[in-house]
């Protein structure tokens, strides 16, 4: 009988981060070929405050927690991967300077992301078409702009050599998760029978949020028009940005739903767009990249790995 558990991960620079109940671990291959592992215990806010473990709210919290862990492990991997090169060149960077530069980079990336994926689609739809008061038509067009920009962004970064290696580690992460959930021993040989496309991938989540946003923002705009009599571009931007966490929370519930029914027709249909996108965001990994992903997953479980090994699992169902 299949047991329920939720494991997942993220590709990082020259490595993989794996997250399991109660902890996460990052394994990174250093320039000298050795592997550095960093493990951290983690308890979600929803576990400490049960009231927050409600539909939608848990999704908002999960999103911010995942972003925090993702950014931390991505920067950690970058520090590990380049530290030896920096030391060889005799370069030293103060902690204060490094932390400030990270904050600036994150802030700039956030502003650019919001500008391209949130504000620009609204601006183009307003300027090019006269459908401001037609809430659903407006948001379908804006949503299509958003999806188009997302696809162009993925295609553009996929041409970069460093990103191609990142996508290989992404594929390794998926293969190892599939192997673990199938109850097979975590060996490079056993991962070869599994594909690199996983239905619970973050790429699938982003695409689901893009689709959910069309419906959610259409409803939001309808209420604004009903209450104010009209709607301006500025008002749209303010409300859409303010309610992004709500949209993400609803998207998270859809992702949990598709995970619950991933082996049924409806689940396969809902995850299909995200799986198509993974033709861009995942690449076949090398054996040493798969080994890194295996190391990360075992490290995340720590001493308890033997308790979980060799059992079949399905994604944890919606509570």
C-alpha positions, 0 to 999 in steps of 0.5 A: 500500500502506498504511503503519503509523504511530500518530498521535493527539491530545487536545482541550485548552482552545481547541486541540488536541494532536497526537502523532506518533512522536517528538514532540507539539505543542499549538496553542491559539487565544489570545483575540486570535485568534492561534495559539500552538504549543508542540512537544516531542520525546518518546521513550517509556520503552519505546523506551529500554528494549526489555524494557518493550515487552512486552504489558501492560507497554507498556500500563501505561507508555503509560497513565502517559505519556499521562496525563502529556502530557495533563495537561501540555498541558491546563494549558498550553492553559489558561495560553495561553488565559487569559494575556492576560485575566489580563494585562489585569486586571493579575493575576499569579500566582507560579509556585510558587503556580500549581504548588501549586494544580495539584498540589492540583487533580490530587490532588482530582480523582484522589481523587474519580475513584477514589471514584466509579468504583472504590470506590462501585460496590464499596460499593453492590454489597456493601450492596445485594446478598448476592453477595460470594462470587460473584466473577463476579456481583459484578463484573458488577453492580459493572461495570454501576454503574461504566458507569452512573456513567461515562455520567452523568458524560459526559452531565452535563459535556456540558451545560457550554458550555466542555466543548461547545467542548472536544468540538468540538475533539475532533471536529476532532482526529478528522477531521484524523487520519482525513484524514491516514490517508487520504492526503489533503491536510490542508485544511478541505475534505478533512476534511468527508467524515470523521466525528468518531467514531474507533475509537482514541479515548480514550473507546473505551479507557476503555470497553474498560477498564471491560469488561475490569475486569469479567473481570479483577476477577472472576478476582482476586476468585476467587483471593482467595476461594480463598486467604483463604476469604472476601473483605471490602469492604476487601480488595476495594478494596485489591486492585482499586486496586493492580491497576488498572494491570494492568487498564489494561494489558490494556485497552490490548492490546485497544485495539491489537487493535481498531486492527489489525482496525478494518476487519474485522467483529470490530474494528468490533464491539469498537469499537462501544460506544466509537463510541456514546459519542463521540456525547457526547464529540465534536461537529461542529467549526467550520472554525477549530477544524479549522484548529487541529487541522491546525496541531497535526498539522503542527507535531508532524511539524515539518520531516518532515511532507512525508515523511509527507504524501499516503500512506495509513496504518493504525494501527501493529500490535501488536508 
